[in-house]
Amino acid sequence: MFTSTTVRSGDHVIEYRQEQISGIRCKISPERLNRRLDVAYVPPTLIPPCPFCPGQVEEVTPCFPGGTRIVKGESLTFPNLFPYAEMHTVTVITRAHHVEEFKPRQVSDALEGMVESLEEHEGYASLNWNYLPSAGASIAHPHLQGLVDRRPPALAERYLEGGFRYLLEHGHSYWDDFLCAERTGPRYLFGDEVCWLAQAVPLGEREVRAILPISCMNDFEPYIETFVKGLLSILSMYRSLGTHAFNMSLFFDRPGASRGFSAFCSVISRINPNASSTSDSAFMERLHQEPVILTLPEELSAYFSKSRI
């Protein structure tokens, strides 16, 4: 459900892609991988005092009304001290400052705590994760951010509006047709109830999406464990390819809406933290809003299979 045009620039081949439902565009140029800008991963150094480490997090983070925070397993959830949404919460995932490999229970507990912090607030919810400074994490200690706002995030809004138009024109859900086409295609990775696949028109490097059989966050809890198992499989693939930093966002419709929307998660790999502050986000990504992609989405299935061996 996208268009593709291939052009030549000297000796190089560039593919232009545009997703029909959202209008999102990207340029795919695999030869740019030869620049080899990424560097080997080095675990973040603990520079005390980290505000999210035990002994500090209980002292310096704010509380919900009534003086409480939400505790689920290792995780601790509290209001964001510097919010940029009407409801904005933070969940510290682990007690450890650096985690080599996340356990399913750690991430599930964190998501459950975050959902609890947001579920009474009306609006459009999203659950988000910047992992490591090169992916935008201002604090390296693993943490999630949850937002609820009266208007959906710009990306989710594209799919909400496009999907509703599709529903009115065709009489059935865009997401049902999309999954029917993708499950037998080259970008399908795994999953039945929660389907994981390489995004045909990526927003970032090695973008993988999960499509959930629900629309609003209030219905997410029964699927958390299945979702986390899939997410950790994707992160394992990223590590096998040498990248540890990533961004994740999980988007929901508002409660009570009936527009045929399926909640979806987007995950992209990011360049590893590096001493020279080399970035994988430049004018094409930030200003043109047309990312340059190095990895063909259709190749991710083979990469994923190798990471499972």
Backbone as CSV, one residue per row, in Angstrom:
resi,resn,N_x,N_y,N_z,CA_x,CA_y,CA_z,C_x,C_y,C_z
1,MET,0.823,-1.195,0.000,0.000,0.000,0.000,0.863,1.253,0.000
2,PHE,1.851,1.212,-0.911,2.745,2.346,-1.080,3.185,2.388,-2.532
3,THR,3.672,3.541,-2.950,4.205,3.682,-4.300,5.721,3.744,-4.241
4,SER,6.355,3.320,-5.308,7.814,3.273,-5.351,8.306,3.738,-6.711
5,THR,9.320,4.600,-6.690,9.967,5.069,-7.912,11.468,4.953,-7.733
6,THR,12.141,4.350,-8.694,13.592,4.191,-8.633,14.258,5.152,-9.607
7,VAL,15.265,5.867,-9.121,16.000,6.814,-9.961,17.490,6.534,-9.831
8,ARG,18.247,7.023,-10.793,19.704,6.900,-10.746,20.319,8.274,-10.513
9,SER,21.357,8.301,-9.691,22.142,9.507,-9.464,23.600,9.119,-9.661
10,GLY,24.112,9.365,-10.859,25.451,8.875,-11.184,25.449,7.359,-11.196
11,ASP,26.323,6.774,-10.403,26.395,5.310,-10.306,25.483,4.746,-9.221
12,HIS,24.733,5.594,-8.561,23.940,5.166,-7.412,22.458,5.038,-7.771
13,VAL,21.803,4.111,-7.105,20.372,3.897,-7.276,19.660,4.329,-5.994
14,ILE,18.637,5.155,-6.142,17.855,5.652,-5.005,16.396,5.293,-5.240
15,GLU,15.741,4.804,-4.210,14.323,4.467,-4.306,13.505,5.469,-3.495
16,TYR,12.520,6.079,-4.152,11.589,6.974,-3.472,10.318,6.183,-3.143
17,ARG,9.903,6.235,-1.895,8.675,5.549,-1.502,7.709,6.521,-0.833
18,GLN,6.420,6.287,-1.047,5.383,7.078,-0.380,4.251,6.150,0.049
19,GLU,3.877,6.247,1.331,2.770,5.452,1.855,1.462,6.146,1.518
20,GLN,0.522,5.395,0.968,-0.710,6.008,0.478,-1.616,6.494,1.607
21,ILE,-1.752,5.733,2.682,-2.705,6.079,3.737,-2.278,7.320,4.515
22,SER,-0.959,7.527,4.660,-0.451,8.615,5.504,0.210,9.746,4.724
23,GLY,0.626,9.459,3.487,1.377,10.448,2.712,2.844,10.524,3.078
24,ILE,3.307,9.710,4.036,4.707,9.734,4.470,5.612,9.294,3.325
25,ARG,6.749,9.991,3.200,7.713,9.675,2.145,9.082,9.399,2.743
26,CYS,9.875,8.622,2.022,11.270,8.399,2.404,12.092,8.140,1.154
27,LYS,13.407,8.206,1.321,14.347,7.851,0.258,15.221,6.718,0.776
28,ILE,15.342,5.658,-0.002,16.134,4.502,0.413,17.402,4.448,-0.424
29,SER,18.540,4.499,0.256,19.849,4.529,-0.410,20.801,3.586,0.313
30,PRO,20.707,2.270,0.043,21.527,1.287,0.768,23.028,1.516,0.651
31,GLU,23.473,2.139,-0.439,24.913,2.331,-0.621,25.507,3.268,0.422
32,ARG,24.664,4.069,1.070,25.178,4.968,2.104,25.642,4.214,3.350
33,LEU,25.295,2.941,3.444,25.842,2.121,4.530,27.360,2.051,4.471
34,ASN,27.911,2.222,3.271,29.366,2.130,3.106,30.104,3.258,3.813
35,ARG,29.395,4.287,4.249,30.057,5.354,5.008,30.477,4.870,6.393
36,ARG,29.788,3.853,6.910,30.126,3.221,8.190,30.340,4.259,9.303
37,LEU,29.302,5.058,9.527,29.399,6.113,10.538,29.185,5.589,11.952
38,ASP,28.495,4.449,12.085,28.223,3.950,13.431,29.500,3.440,14.080
39,VAL,29.503,3.461,15.395,30.675,3.031,16.159,30.267,1.895,17.089
40,ALA,31.256,1.177,17.604,30.974,0.083,18.530,30.296,0.620,19.784
41,TYR,29.401,-0.172,20.322,28.654,0.239,21.506,29.521,0.179,22.754
42,VAL,29.464,1.242,23.537,30.134,1.299,24.838,29.065,1.619,25.878
43,PRO,28.889,0.777,26.904,27.855,1.037,27.912,28.018,2.417,28.537
44,PRO,26.900,3.086,28.854,26.985,4.426,29.451,27.667,4.392,30.812
45,THR,28.453,5.417,31.062,29.147,5.537,32.341,28.224,6.177,33.375
46,LEU,28.195,5.619,34.548,27.381,6.194,35.617,28.099,7.399,36.201
47,ILE,27.492,8.566,36.031,28.039,9.796,36.601,27.095,10.228,37.721
48,PRO,27.435,9.919,38.958,26.518,10.231,40.064,26.406,11.731,40.272
49,PRO,25.271,12.182,40.827,24.134,11.344,41.181,23.142,11.237,40.021
50,CYS,22.766,10.024,39.641,21.714,9.817,38.641,20.364,9.937,39.343
51,PRO,19.474,10.818,38.871,18.204,11.023,39.574,17.270,9.822,39.532
52,PHE,17.562,8.834,38.668,16.687,7.670,38.561,17.253,6.434,39.249
53,CYS,18.419,6.546,39.856,18.995,5.413,40.575,18.392,5.307,41.981
54,PRO,18.356,4.090,42.550,17.830,3.919,43.911,18.530,4.843,44.903
55,GLY,17.754,5.382,45.812,18.293,6.326,46.785,18.130,7.762,46.343
56,GLN,18.123,7.989,45.041,17.898,9.326,44.488,16.465,9.486,43.988
57,VAL,15.974,8.464,43.259,14.680,8.601,42.599,13.560,8.860,43.603
58,GLU,13.676,8.297,44.803,12.652,8.513,45.824,12.728,9.914,46.431
59,GLU,13.856,10.573,46.260,14.068,11.878,46.886,13.806,13.050,45.945
60,VAL,14.130,12.890,44.662,14.147,14.056,43.773,13.008,14.077,42.759
61,THR,12.248,12.977,42.625,11.167,12.966,41.637,9.848,13.361,42.287
62,PRO,8.940,13.976,41.523,7.663,14.419,42.085,6.707,13.253,42.327
63,CYS,5.642,13.542,43.043,4.613,12.548,43.359,3.288,12.949,42.712
64,PHE,2.396,11.991,42.584,1.029,12.270,42.178,0.293,12.938,43.343
65,PRO,-0.862,13.557,43.078,-1.647,14.121,44.184,-1.887,13.068,45.264
66,GLY,-1.677,13.451,46.485,-1.779,12.499,47.585,-0.433,11.975,48.027
67,GLY,0.629,12.415,47.326,1.980,12.051,47.731,2.404,10.647,47.354
68,THR,1.812,10.096,46.281,2.112,8.715,45.904,2.867,8.634,44.574
69,ARG,3.543,7.519,44.390,4.087,7.091,43.103,3.568,5.677,42.855
70,ILE,3.646,5.208,41.630,3.152,3.869,41.291,4.330,2.907,41.232
71,VAL,4.251,1.847,42.012,5.312,0.839,42.051,4.790,-0.456,41.445
72,LYS,5.500,-0.957,40.435,5.199,-2.258,39.831,6.522,-2.993,39.662
73,GLY,6.755,-4.027,40.467,8.030,-4.727,40.389,9.177,-3.769,40.650
74,GLU,10.149,-3.745,39.739,11.271,-2.806,39.864,10.887,-1.388,39.466
75,SER,9.812,-1.236,38.715,9.503,0.057,38.102,8.872,1.032,39.082
76,LEU,9.083,2.317,38.793,8.524,3.407,39.591,8.014,4.472,38.637
77,THR,6.745,4.864,38.798,6.108,5.822,37.894,5.698,7.070,38.661
78,PHE,5.927,8.238,38.046,5.646,9.519,38.698,5.414,10.579,37.627
79,PRO,4.877,11.744,37.988,4.664,12.811,37.008,5.995,13.338,36.470
80,ASN,5.979,13.765,35.201,7.167,14.390,34.625,7.333,15.789,35.219
81,LEU,8.542,16.081,35.661,8.821,17.377,36.285,8.745,18.513,35.272
82,PHE,8.994,18.192,33.993,8.972,19.200,32.925,8.074,18.704,31.789
83,PRO,6.751,18.718,31.972,5.838,18.082,31.011,5.703,18.862,29.708
84,TYR,5.394,18.134,28.624,5.010,18.773,27.367,3.747,18.120,26.808
85,ALA,2.883,17.670,27.719,1.544,17.188,27.388,0.649,17.465,28.585
86,GLU,-0.662,17.428,28.365,-1.590,17.702,29.465,-1.424,16.693,30.595
87,MET,-1.133,15.449,30.250,-0.741,14.447,31.244,0.541,13.807,30.753
88,HIS,1.590,13.879,31.543,2.917,13.407,31.116,3.575,12.731,32.313
89,THR,3.784,11.426,32.203,4.380,10.677,33.303,5.663,9.986,32.856
90,VAL,6.468,9.612,33.835,7.744,8.928,33.605,7.736,7.624,34.389
91,THR,8.238,6.573,33.771,8.397,5.295,34.468,9.851,4.854,34.391
92,VAL,10.509,4.793,35.531,11.855,4.210,35.599,11.680,2.696,35.545
93,ILE,12.333,2.047,34.575,12.063,0.634,34.303,12.776,-0.291,35.278
94,THR,14.049,-0.010,35.535,14.878,-0.920,36.334,15.605,-0.160,37.437
95,ARG,15.991,-0.901,38.462,16.845,-0.301,39.482,18.250,-0.085,38.932
96,ALA,18.713,-1.005,38.090,20.063,-0.911,37.527,20.155,0.251,36.551
97,HIS,21.273,0.968,36.593,21.492,2.096,35.698,21.758,1.627,34.275
98,HIS,22.480,0.543,34.144,22.759,-0.035,32.827,22.247,-1.466,32.790
99,VAL,21.529,-1.796,31.728,20.967,-3.138,31.558,21.464,-3.693,30.230
100,GLU,22.149,-4.804,30.285,22.661,-5.418,29.051,21.524,-5.997,28.222
101,GLU,20.566,-6.623,28.903,19.420,-7.210,28.205,18.215,-7.172,29.139
102,PHE,17.136,-6.540,28.684,15.948,-6.385,29.524,15.200,-7.704,29.662
103,LYS,14.677,-7.934,30.867,13.842,-9.104,31.113,12.387,-8.747,30.803
104,PRO,11.626,-9.699,30.273,10.223,-9.409,29.957,9.443,-8.831,31.135
105,ARG,9.668,-9.356,32.337,8.929,-8.881,33.498,9.245,-7.421,33.797
106,GLN,10.493,-7.010,33.594,10.867,-5.622,33.851,10.080,-4.666,32.957
107,VAL,10.019,-4.978,31.673,9.340,-4.084,30.730,7.826,-4.169,30.910
108,SER,7.300,-5.368,31.161,5.858,-5.514,31.386,5.406,-4.726,32.608
109,ASP,6.150,-4.839,33.698,5.806,-4.086,34.907,5.814,-2.586,34.637
110,ALA,6.826,-2.132,33.904,6.937,-0.702,33.607,5.753,-0.222,32.773
111,LEU,5.367,-0.995,31.768,4.228,-0.612,30.937,2.929,-0.620,31.742
112,GLU,2.774,-1.606,32.621,1.571,-1.648,33.455,1.493,-0.424,34.366
113,GLY,2.622,-0.039,34.939,2.637,1.149,35.779,2.321,2.406,35.002
114,MET,2.849,2.494,33.786,2.594,3.671,32.962,1.130,3.744,32.555
115,VAL,0.552,2.617,32.143,-0.868,2.599,31.782,-1.724,3.039,32.967
116,GLU,-1.409,2.545,34.149,-2.171,2.929,35.347,-2.108,4.437,35.585
117,SER,-0.967,5.042,35.286,-0.807,6.481,35.527,-1.601,7.337,34.548
118,LEU,-1.985,6.751,33.405,-2.628,7.528,32.347,-4.096,7.193,32.134
119,GLU,-4.541,6.031,32.602,-5.818,5.486,32.145,-7.036,6.301,32.564
120,GLU,-6.938,7.123,33.584,-8.095,7.914,34.002,-8.188,9.249,33.271
121,HIS,-7.260,9.506,32.380,-7.225,10.797,31.689,-7.755,10.645,30.264
122,GLU,-8.675,11.507,29.889,-9.269,11.455,28.560,-8.321,12.063,27.534
123,GLY,-8.352,11.500,26.347,-7.514,12.022,25.277,-6.780,10.905,24.570
124,TYR,-5.765,11.302,23.814,-4.993,10.372,22.993,-3.702,10.014,23.720
125,ALA,-3.547,8.746,24.023,-2.394,8.288,24.797,-1.303,7.749,23.886
126,SER,-0.066,7.907,24.340,1.074,7.249,23.697,2.067,6.842,24.776
127,LEU,2.713,5.700,24.565,3.750,5.191,25.461,5.054,5.220,24.690
128,ASN,6.106,5.808,25.285,7.302,6.144,24.513,8.577,5.772,25.257
129,TRP,9.641,5.513,24.462,10.913,5.074,25.046,12.058,5.587,24.181
130,ASN,12.860,6.486,24.737,14.150,6.860,24.148,15.229,6.108,24.917
131,TYR,15.991,5.265,24.237,17.014,4.505,24.956,18.395,4.954,24.521
132,LEU,19.132,5.498,25.440,20.502,6.013,25.313,20.508,7.442,24.760
133,PRO,21.526,8.224,25.103,21.570,9.636,24.721,21.497,9.889,23.221
134,SER,22.076,9.015,22.403,22.039,9.238,20.955,20.638,9.054,20.383
135,ALA,19.726,8.508,21.183,18.323,8.390,20.782,17.460,9.452,21.460
136,GLY,18.103,10.423,22.107,17.372,11.528,22.707,17.099,11.407,24.186
137,ALA,17.642,10.380,24.840,17.426,10.222,26.280,18.306,11.206,27.044
138,SER,17.688,12.134,27.763,18.474,13.100,28.537,19.074,12.453,29.779
139,ILE,18.486,11.334,30.206,19.015,10.534,31.317,19.201,9.118,30.794
140,ALA,20.402,8.557,30.958,20.704,7.249,30.377,19.987,6.110,31.095
141,HIS,19.640,6.295,32.352,18.949,5.252,33.116,17.650,4.890,32.390
142,PRO,17.373,3.607,32.127,16.220,3.221,31.302,14.887,3.715,31.873
143,HIS,14.129,4.412,31.032,12.837,4.931,31.475,11.899,5.124,30.292
144,LEU,10.613,5.067,30.572,9.558,5.318,29.599,8.934,6.683,29.867
145,GLN,8.234,7.202,28.849,7.443,8.417,29.027,6.050,8.181,28.450
146,GLY,5.043,8.547,29.222,3.662,8.402,28.779,2.992,9.752,28.639
147,LEU,2.243,9.933,27.552,1.576,11.199,27.282,0.098,10.966,26.997
148,VAL,-0.728,11.886,27.458,-2.127,11.963,27.041,-2.415,13.418,26.715
149,ASP,-2.970,13.654,25.525,-3.282,15.013,25.097,-4.646,15.044,24.423
150,ARG,-5.198,16.255,24.315,-6.516,16.407,23.694,-6.465,16.189,22.185
151,ARG,-5.271,16.345,21.598,-5.102,16.097,20.163,-4.071,14.985,19.983
152,PRO,-4.250,14.092,19.011,-3.296,12.991,18.853,-1.948,13.483,18.359
153,PRO,-0.881,12.718,18.597,0.415,13.041,18.003,0.278,13.145,16.483
154,ALA,1.121,13.964,15.865,0.994,14.232,14.430,1.030,12.954,13.599
155,LEU,1.902,12.012,13.963,1.975,10.765,13.196,0.688,9.966,13.348
156,ALA,0.227,9.794,14.576,-1.011,9.043,14.799,-2.185,9.700,14.084
157,GLU,-2.198,11.028,14.054,-3.299,11.745,13.410,-3.384,11.425,11.924
158,ARG,-2.234,11.262,11.273,-2.235,10.887,9.849,-2.996,9.576,9.636
159,TYR,-2.728,8.603,10.511,-3.361,7.294,10.358,-4.808,7.296,10.834
160,LEU,-5.111,8.068,11.865,-6.495,8.194,12.312,-7.367,8.780,11.206
161,GLU,-6.898,9.854,10.592,-7.680,10.512,9.546,-7.703,9.684,8.268
162,GLY,-6.532,9.157,7.874,-6.479,8.346,6.663,-7.276,7.067,6.803
163,GLY,-7.189,6.436,7.976,-7.931,5.206,8.207,-9.430,5.427,8.230
164,PHE,-9.870,6.577,8.770,-11.303,6.867,8.811,-11.834,7.126,7.401
165,ARG,-11.052,7.826,6.582,-11.455,8.027,5.181,-11.585,6.678,4.472
166,TYR,-10.628,5.809,4.722,-10.641,4.479,4.105,-11.887,3.704,4.537
167,LEU,-12.226,3.789,5.818,-13.408,3.101,6.339,-14.679,3.605,5.661
168,LEU,-14.791,4.916,5.488,-15.973,5.489,4.846,-16.057,5.099,3.376
169,GLU,-14.904,5.038,2.702,-14.889,4.737,1.268,-15.089,3.253,0.972
170,HIS,-14.538,2.387,1.832,-14.524,0.949,1.534,-15.462,0.138,2.415
171,GLY,-15.909,0.711,3.514,-16.832,-0.005,4.375,-16.187,-0.988,5.323
172,HIS,-14.862,-1.033,5.352,-14.152,-1.899,6.299,-12.809,-1.266,6.638
173,SER,-12.147,-1.847,7.625,-10.947,-1.238,8.200,-9.742,-1.304,7.266
174,TYR,-9.031,-0.197,7.182,-7.747,-0.180,6.467,-6.783,-1.175,7.076
175,TRP,-6.777,-1.266,8.396,-5.803,-2.108,9.089,-6.024,-3.585,8.789
176,ASP,-7.281,-3.994,8.630,-7.556,-5.382,8.257,-6.987,-5.689,6.875
177,ASP,-7.204,-4.782,5.928,-6.678,-4.989,4.577,-5.156,-4.943,4.569
178,PHE,-4.601,-4.026,5.342,-3.145,-3.887,5.423,-2.509,-5.173,5.944
179,LEU,-3.047,-5.711,7.038,-2.478,-6.930,7.615,-2.668,-8.123,6.691
180,CYS,-3.795,-8.193,6.019,-4.039,-9.285,5.075,-2.975,-9.294,3.982
181,ALA,-2.591,-8.110,3.519,-1.572,-8.011,2.470,-0.175,-8.280,3.008
182,GLU,0.122,-7.801,4.217,1.486,-7.879,4.739,1.846,-9.245,5.324
183,ARG,0.879,-9.972,5.842,1.187,-11.252,6.499,1.856,-12.254,5.558
184,THR,1.584,-12.164,4.282,2.170,-13.103,3.319,3.278,-12.457,2.491
185,GLY,3.698,-11.257,2.879,4.682,-10.522,2.097,6.084,-10.595,2.671
186,PRO,7.036,-9.953,2.014,8.445,-10.038,2.407,8.802,-9.250,3.653
187,ARG,7.893,-8.399,4.145,8.204,-7.572,5.318,7.643,-8.146,6.617
188,TYR,6.870,-9.212,6.522,6.310,-9.842,7.725,7.431,-10.482,8.543
189,LEU,7.425,-10.238,9.839,8.439,-10.811,10.725,7.868,-11.948,11.568
190,PHE,6.860,-11.666,12.378,6.280,-12.703,13.223,5.028,-12.158,13.889
191,GLY,4.302,-13.051,14.560,3.168,-12.642,15.374,1.839,-12.835,14.681
192,ASP,0.852,-13.201,15.474,-0.503,-13.389,14.971,-1.427,-12.345,15.583
193,GLU,-1.668,-12.473,16.882,-2.537,-11.510,17.559,-1.929,-10.111,17.526
194,VAL,-0.638,-10.028,17.829,0.129,-8.792,17.662,1.122,-9.058,16.536
195,CYS,0.926,-8.387,15.424,1.698,-8.665,14.211,2.870,-7.691,14.092
196,TRP,4.081,-8.223,13.897,5.286,-7.412,13.761,5.799,-7.492,12.327
197,LEU,6.121,-6.339,11.751,6.585,-6.314,10.369,7.473,-5.103,10.128
198,ALA,8.325,-5.235,9.131,9.159,-4.104,8.721,8.277,-3.085,8.010
199,GLN,8.418,-1.818,8.373,7.606,-0.766,7.773,8.087,-0.483,6.356
200,ALA,7.161,-0.519,5.392,7.526,-0.362,3.983,8.101,1.015,3.680
201,VAL,7.545,2.041,4.318,8.033,3.413,4.134,8.513,3.888,5.503
202,PRO,9.771,3.611,5.836,10.243,3.820,7.207,10.394,5.292,7.577
203,LEU,10.155,5.559,8.854,10.426,6.875,9.430,11.864,6.988,9.905
204,GLY,12.521,5.842,10.101,13.895,5.803,10.586,14.509,4.474,10.239
205,GLU,15.778,4.334,10.594,16.521,3.135,10.212,15.937,1.881,10.862
206,ARG,15.759,0.847,10.027,15.261,-0.468,10.471,13.944,-0.344,11.239
207,GLU,13.049,0.475,10.739,11.777,0.636,11.446,10.957,-0.649,11.394
208,VAL,10.487,-1.052,12.562,9.584,-2.188,12.697,8.311,-1.690,13.361
209,ARG,7.182,-2.200,12.897,5.906,-1.826,13.500,5.177,-3.046,14.026
210,ALA,4.473,-2.839,15.117,3.568,-3.846,15.667,2.154,-3.311,15.541
211,ILE,1.257,-4.122,15.004,-0.145,-3.749,14.877,-0.930,-4.554,15.905
212,LEU,-1.663,-3.851,16.775,-2.398,-4.506,17.855,-3.878,-4.621,17.510
213,PRO,-4.574,-5.619,18.079,-5.998,-5.815,17.771,-6.917,-4.962,18.642
214,ILE,-6.451,-3.792,19.049,-7.215,-2.885,19.905,-7.024,-1.475,19.370
215,SER,-7.811,-0.541,19.874,-7.641,0.846,19.444,-7.232,1.768,20.584
216,CYS,-7.745,1.545,21.798,-7.449,2.479,22.887,-6.611,1.813,23.974
217,MET,-5.945,2.637,24.766,-5.010,2.143,25.773,-5.701,1.334,26.868
218,ASN,-6.966,1.635,27.139,-7.673,0.932,28.208,-7.819,-0.560,27.933
219,ASP,-7.631,-0.976,26.682,-7.736,-2.393,26.316,-6.373,-3.055,26.154
220,PHE,-5.308,-2.363,26.521,-3.950,-2.841,26.246,-3.472,-3.932,27.202
221,GLU,-3.926,-3.897,28.453,-3.337,-4.755,29.487,-3.291,-6.242,29.121
222,PRO,-4.341,-6.848,28.533,-4.260,-8.280,28.213,-3.191,-8.620,27.174
223,TYR,-2.700,-7.622,26.454,-1.732,-7.868,25.382,-0.311,-7.456,25.755
224,ILE,-0.126,-6.951,26.971,1.184,-6.410,27.336,2.270,-7.472,27.253
225,GLU,2.046,-8.642,27.812,3.095,-9.662,27.815,3.451,-10.100,26.404
226,THR,2.449,-10.296,25.550,2.711,-10.669,24.155,3.469,-9.561,23.441
227,PHE,3.052,-8.325,23.675,3.729,-7.186,23.055,5.181,-7.109,23.494
228,VAL,5.437,-7.252,24.780,6.800,-7.140,25.304,7.693,-8.241,24.736
229,LYS,7.185,-9.438,24.642,7.968,-10.532,24.065,8.408,-10.180,22.645
230,GLY,7.491,-9.624,21.854,7.843,-9.222,20.495,8.824,-8.070,20.465
231,LEU,8.597,-7.068,21.310,9.490,-5.912,21.354,10.915,-6.333,21.683
232,LEU,11.076,-7.196,22.676,12.421,-7.625,23.063,13.087,-8.442,21.961
233,SER,12.304,-9.137,21.152,12.872,-9.841,19.998,13.434,-8.850,18.981
234,ILE,12.738,-7.740,18.782,13.230,-6.709,17.858,14.497,-6.067,18.409
235,LEU,14.520,-5.770,19.698,15.717,-5.164,20.290,16.899,-6.119,20.222
236,SER,16.636,-7.410,20.352,17.698,-8.409,20.206,18.260,-8.392,18.789
237,MET,17.384,-8.237,17.798,17.850,-8.127,16.416,18.724,-6.892,16.243
238,TYR,18.301,-5.764,16.796,19.112,-4.552,16.695,20.502,-4.777,17.287
239,ARG,20.554,-5.397,18.462,21.857,-5.643,19.090,22.723,-6.555,18.227
240,SER,22.107,-7.546,17.595,22.883,-8.449,16.741,23.455,-7.720,15.533
241,LEU,22.814,-6.609,15.155,23.305,-5.784,14.051,24.244,-4.682,14.539
242,GLY,24.501,-4.643,15.854,25.489,-3.720,16.397,24.950,-2.425,16.946
243,THR,23.627,-2.226,16.910,23.063,-0.974,17.421,22.257,-1.237,18.689
244,HIS,22.495,-0.417,19.701,21.815,-0.576,20.985,20.807,0.541,21.249
245,ALA,21.005,1.712,20.688,20.093,2.832,20.913,18.848,2.681,20.038
246,PHE,17.717,3.133,20.554,16.480,3.033,19.778,15.446,4.012,20.315
247,ASN,14.423,4.246,19.492,13.213,4.960,19.905,12.019,4.046,19.705
248,MET,11.061,4.146,20.594,9.816,3.391,20.479,8.647,4.290,20.843
249,SER,7.576,4.215,20.074,6.322,4.884,20.432,5.164,3.952,20.122
250,LEU,4.215,3.910,21.043,3.008,3.099,20.885,1.819,4.050,20.947
251,PHE,1.038,4.095,19.864,-0.015,5.093,19.696,-1.400,4.467,19.843
252,PHE,-2.304,5.207,20.505,-3.675,4.747,20.721,-4.668,5.826,20.293
253,ASP,-5.882,5.388,19.948,-7.001,6.300,19.754,-7.548,6.675,21.128
254,ARG,-8.389,7.688,21.180,-9.007,8.057,22.456,-10.100,7.045,22.802
255,PRO,-10.392,6.871,24.087,-11.441,5.930,24.494,-12.793,6.308,23.896
256,GLY,-13.546,5.301,23.485,-14.892,5.530,22.981,-14.974,5.866,21.515
257,ALA,-13.844,6.058,20.849,-13.862,6.371,19.420,-14.188,5.109,18.628
258,SER,-14.788,5.285,17.467,-15.140,4.142,16.618,-14.812,4.497,15.174
259,ARG,-13.504,4.481,14.876,-13.066,4.902,13.548,-12.245,3.827,12.840
260,GLY,-12.296,2.596,13.363,-11.577,1.516,12.708,-10.077,1.581,12.878
261,PHE,-9.608,2.292,13.901,-8.168,2.455,14.111,-7.608,1.263,14.870
262,SER,-6.405,0.834,14.497,-5.670,-0.171,15.263,-4.471,0.495,15.918
263,ALA,-4.338,0.309,17.225,-3.153,0.821,17.912,-1.913,0.213,17.276
264,PHE,-0.864,1.022,17.157,0.361,0.494,16.555,1.588,1.049,17.258
265,CYS,2.654,0.270,17.191,3.941,0.642,17.776,4.951,0.815,16.660
266,SER,5.765,1.835,16.766,6.885,2.059,15.848,8.180,1.996,16.640
267,VAL,9.149,1.223,16.134,10.471,1.129,16.752,11.510,1.395,15.674
268,ILE,12.486,2.253,15.962,13.586,2.494,15.026,14.911,2.376,15.764
269,SER,15.913,1.856,15.069,17.251,1.810,15.657,17.931,3.155,15.443
270,ARG,18.821,3.512,16.350,19.546,4.772,16.274,21.045,4.512,16.366
271,ILE,21.808,5.468,15.927,23.259,5.359,15.993,23.692,5.226,17.456
272,ASN,24.737,4.450,17.713,25.234,4.296,19.081,25.811,5.611,19.600
273,PRO,25.767,5.847,20.909,26.443,7.026,21.467,27.908,7.038,21.050
274,ASN,28.413,8.236,20.737,29.793,8.327,20.256,30.421,9.633,20.701
275,ALA,31.736,9.622,20.834,32.472,10.771,21.377,32.402,11.990,20.474
276,SER,32.244,11.779,19.166,32.232,12.913,18.236,30.841,13.498,18.041
277,SER,29.849,12.955,18.739,28.458,13.428,18.648,27.888,13.312,17.239
278,THR,28.375,12.351,16.464,27.810,12.095,15.145,26.340,11.729,15.294
279,SER,25.499,12.328,14.443,24.057,12.115,14.519,23.567,11.393,13.271
280,ASP,22.468,10.647,13.421,21.827,10.026,12.262,20.577,10.800,11.854
281,SER,20.424,12.009,12.382,19.287,12.864,12.058,19.810,14.209,11.578
282,ALA,19.502,14.555,10.311,20.028,15.787,9.722,18.894,16.540,9.016
283,PHE,19.229,17.375,8.028,18.197,18.235,7.442,17.100,17.437,6.737
284,MET,17.449,16.284,6.158,16.420,15.491,5.489,15.370,14.994,6.483
285,GLU,15.834,14.572,7.640,14.923,14.034,8.645,14.190,15.134,9.408
286,ARG,14.907,16.202,9.764,14.338,17.206,10.649,13.558,18.292,9.911
287,LEU,14.051,18.722,8.752,13.430,19.845,8.047,12.644,19.401,6.812
288,HIS,13.235,18.553,5.984,12.491,18.026,4.835,11.411,17.039,5.281
289,GLN,11.605,16.439,6.452,10.714,15.393,6.964,10.539,14.275,5.941
290,GLU,11.665,13.902,5.343,11.714,12.820,4.354,12.992,12.029,4.618
291,PRO,12.960,11.089,5.558,14.188,10.427,6.000,14.898,9.661,4.896
292,VAL,16.217,9.641,5.008,17.051,8.819,4.129,17.317,7.509,4.865
293,ILE,16.909,6.413,4.267,16.963,5.091,4.889,18.067,4.269,4.228
294,LEU,18.818,3.537,5.049,19.938,2.752,4.528,19.583,1.283,4.327
295,THR,18.724,0.743,5.157,18.400,-0.682,5.118,17.064,-0.908,4.426
296,LEU,17.050,-1.732,3.396,15.797,-2.074,2.732,14.867,-2.799,3.710
297,PRO,13.627,-2.356,3.850,12.704,-3.048,4.753,12.565,-4.531,4.433
298,GLU,12.631,-4.861,3.151,12.460,-6.252,2.738,13.626,-7.143,3.166
299,GLU,14.731,-6.545,3.609,15.870,-7.334,4.075,15.813,-7.612,5.576
300,LEU,14.920,-6.920,6.289,14.875,-7.080,7.742,14.437,-8.480,8.159
301,SER,13.600,-9.120,7.367,13.158,-10.470,7.709,14.339,-11.427,7.787
302,ALA,15.270,-11.314,6.829,16.466,-12.166,6.852,17.338,-11.830,8.054
303,TYR,17.491,-10.537,8.355,18.272,-10.136,9.527,17.647,-10.696,10.804
304,PHE,16.309,-10.616,10.877,15.632,-11.110,12.071,15.838,-12.612,12.233
305,SER,15.734,-13.351,11.144,15.921,-14.804,11.214,17.323,-15.147,11.699
306,LYS,18.328,-14.427,11.214,19.710,-14.681,11.633,19.898,-14.381,13.115
307,SER,19.212,-13.340,13.609,19.370,-12.962,15.019,18.763,-13.997,15.950
308,ARG,17.894,-14.865,15.419,17.231,-15.879,16.237,18.022,-17.175,16.301
309,ILE,19.051,-17.312,15.457,19.834,-18.551,15.412,20.728,-18.661,16.640
